[in-house]
């Protein structure tokens, strides 16, 4: 367990689904296969009735978006870091599936601009929702996952509902 997570008594389960290759941009079936695999993994973790908190980066943001918007998963607080998710997401369409969402994005992101399936990590969420925060940063793509930023993320995840 990471030192920060231990201090906050969090159950942390890092998940690496693999390298986000160029095939993600071209083949929807390939993205759907990864989402299905990760959905099954998360379904096995959700043994209790408590929706989990989630931090997702890059294509992981696409996976979380797909689980919320298309697969009906329910999460508590969600942090999307430079997500490769559609920037025109209608959060109201599945607002019963999350407590709060915070999206960190940056015009300086040098990776997400190439994603054909969503550029929320580069341009931010375009549709507002009272429980979705849009945080513009000046970070490069991988800077979002630096250890020094974890305290801010953990504090958000620990927040209760409205």
Helices and strands as residue ranges (DSSP letters): H 3-7, H 23-26, H 28-45, E 54-57, H 59-69, E 77-81, G 91-97, E 100-106, G 112-114, H 120-123, E 132-137, G 141-145, G 147-149, H 150-157
